[in-house]
Amino acid sequence: MPTAPRVRTGRPQLEELRRQIQAIETPISSPVLTGQDALVLGPGLHEVCPASYLDTPAALAFQIGMLGHGLAEQDRLRPVIWVRSAGHRAHDFGRPYPLALARWGLEPERVLLVEARDAGDVLWAMEEGLNAGALVIGEIGVSARYDLTASRRLHRSAQAAKARALVLRGHQQIQPSAALTRWRLSALPSPDRPWRGATGLPGLGAPRFCAVLERVRGGPPKSFEIEWKNAAFHVLEPAPMARRAAQSASQFNRLAV
Amino acid sequence: MRRGQALADAKALEPSLRIAPFAPDADRRLLGAFARWCGRWSPWTAPDPGEPGEDGVMVDISGCAHLFGGEDALVTAALEAVRGQGLSAHAAIAPTIGLAWGLARFPARRSPSGWLIAHDAGASLHALPVEALRIGDTAARLRRFGLKRVGDIAGLPRANLARRFGPDLVRRLDQARGQDDETLNPLQPKTPFRARMRFADALLLLEGIKQAVRETAETLCAHLETEGRGLRRVELNLFRVDGKIHLLIIGTAAPARDAAHIARLFNEKLDRAEIDIGFGIDVIELNATATGALSGRQSGLIGDASLNDDRLDTEDFARLTDRLSVRLGETRVKRAARRDSHIPERAAGWNTEASPSGSALMVRETGGQQAFLLMPERPLLILARPEPAEAVAEIPDGPPRSFVWRRTRHQVHQAEGPERLAPEWWRPQSRASPKTRDYFRIETIEGRRFWLYRDGLYGPETRNPQWFVHGAS
């Protein structure tokens, strides 16, 4: 008689153990997915560095575009915390403009702009946001406070919340961190529009960027030329990879314009 | 005419009689307002409602009279001000509430000035009729025994008085003489939601205070729930044993009624405020200085919160906003807001929750995303102040071919524009009256995007137009 209940309770325990083991053993899925020829980032901490000072707006555009793309339906309503440090005026290209955010796939009413006093507050606000399940953009810039320990904390929080944290670093940053990926962003000339204005200059096409994946956990560095179109980043010239052969020629032509 | 007369009889006697329905609530409200108005003579005032036509206001002028030039000057000025409002009034100043009440209602009416000061309290009291003792029907019974003045009963044995006429008479008599305590219950500024907790032993540890704040918040939130309101701004007063008071204030992004949330916000403040507890805190008081309507919430039928996305979103959002603004400061946490304007720097920006008038926080609306996509393209980043650039344009009205901004030369490869934005003529113009702006979206040969404008139309507005960079990407 005493064995019967043990068997019955043992079953769920076994299930629970299996689930725990599975959680530990979850294979590290690639932090960067190129499904449907669009770039998608996995949950965790990602770093973006502009290739030069003047590429900072391009790096921010990349961050905003990558932030919400490829999320599950219920995660699209998560608030977005945009943390900036109030200090660096000289490095500043201005504040994000609410009316432009929608074009980059971010509804402005979801955004909470935090202008922190110093780097310590920036990191605190980012972690607090991640713990609350928000998506986070952090303009860290050049800061000694953002080190291996700080980045590991952010990464843990982001993974626990299955959220993405995107950190903008200075263009000369080479210090190590615990981020899943590090991107180096620069702008690329966009394709000319077929028409020309009265002044002889062609119109602006879809924005293009050169995104170099400098560092990725569990993978080799890669380089992408990407284009923002239809609310996603599409890879223009896929780097040599397995999927390339499977891609139909017509699709490729359409993407390359 | 007399009280209790039928209306028809009264109208027969005096046809021009003005009739108004009896409104005791309105009378009481007016009396309360009048008592607050009397706060100009002393901070301690209280309404004293009585029979119709017998309402009064009690003012404790201890230590106040000299500010108005003595008691005579004070009472004269007060009566003048009251009569100036069209009220008929009498006043009396006496050492006790009971004596002042009686003096104001009986002898003061007959005095030529309408007021009295009891310089000799005993004599004044003895001369009063027994009705002046605030004893209601007992006064009529006293009169049946021929006891008409207070002086008549003052010398009688107390035990007999109490036995025949009830203990109330003796108590009132003692109060009028100043032998028994009577205190004014003063009007206080309206703070409808307040919870406090006293401790027999003073709290010496921060942990204890936090726990007490939590429990006090639960009391306050229970009170708010019955009223259907939530907290917007809360003051926490920590009363130290030696009389010092610490004040902490928090605000919330949306009306909140969750005690745990309120307590967490205060914990954050308590941790950072470095409060000197001294010999301990013996009273904790939570004071809701601002509240907002908050109706009851229904949890989802299935019980899975993630299914009700919108609800989850707004509630968590407000809580996160609260936590961030408590630690970083309220001015540092902002949300997107827009104004009714077409000038780019005015049309949209970032505001704190308590936004100034004229701008509204953006809220989720159906089809909002589509509305944004229909608008003309705007740069992702916008400079707080447009920065001048040296530009070379081929033709005066066209986009620049190259420009120098922040000491870097940019070659223009693509351009779109102009988007012409005229100044808002309906606004009062400042000294430097704004000019029409021609905006161009341009891309440099490196692929970097900028948003430039030329200030002023070439010809009618300026001969030498200046270029500005207003945004990037």
Interface residues (C-beta under 8 A of the other chain):
Chain A: L54 D55 P57 A58 L60 A61 I64 Q74 L77 R78 P79 I81 A86 F93 G94 R95 P96 Y97 P98 L99 A100 L101 A102 R103 W104 E107 P108 E109 R110 V111 L112 L113 V114 E115 A116 R117 D121 W124 A125 E128 G129 A132 G133 A134 S186 A187 L188 P189 S190 D192 R193 G197 A198 T199 G200 L201 P202 G203 L204 G205 P207 R208 F209
Chain B: S306 D309 D310 L312 D313 D316 F317 R319 L320 T321 R323 L324 R327 L328 G329 R332 V333 K334 R335 A336 A337 R338 P344 A347 A348 G349 W350 L361 M362 V363 R364 G368 Q369 F372 L373 M375 E377 R378 P379 L380 L381 I382 L383 A384 E394 I395 G398 P399 T408 V412 H413 Q414 A415 E416 G417 R441 I442 E443 I445 E446 G447 R448 R449 G471 A472 S473
